[in-house]
């Protein structure tokens, strides 16, 4: 079981990537994929970012969590098991694992800067696929 808070925006989806952050404190990527209390999902473009969805995880079930994240392009976390990693990759979601806790705001700003400068090939591929 989970509860989802959806935020709507007037922005079009051109050049937008959807990125989920596993968080327990709502400020940092500080959670293991399987034990995250929630995932904050942002729409990120060259112009900036907006939060679009907050998924509160109430039942620890990998298949349910993966299904809730369907439609996202990237998911950040501090750790993930091999089975869960394979499941998110099979859904077309790119996993990014950090060894230490990182600030969601700092990472969002890095992503916006990267989109404006020279995105890595995997990000270019995500944007091209959506066009």
PyMOL commands that set and color helices and strands:
alter all, ss='L'
color gray80, all
select helices_A, chain A and resi 33-35+62-68+82-90+104-116+121-130
alter helices_A, ss='H'
color red, helices_A
select strands_A, chain A and resi 2-6+17-23+28-29+38-45+48-57+74-77+94-97+102-103
alter strands_A, ss='S'
color yellow, strands_A
deselect
rebuild
show_as cartoon
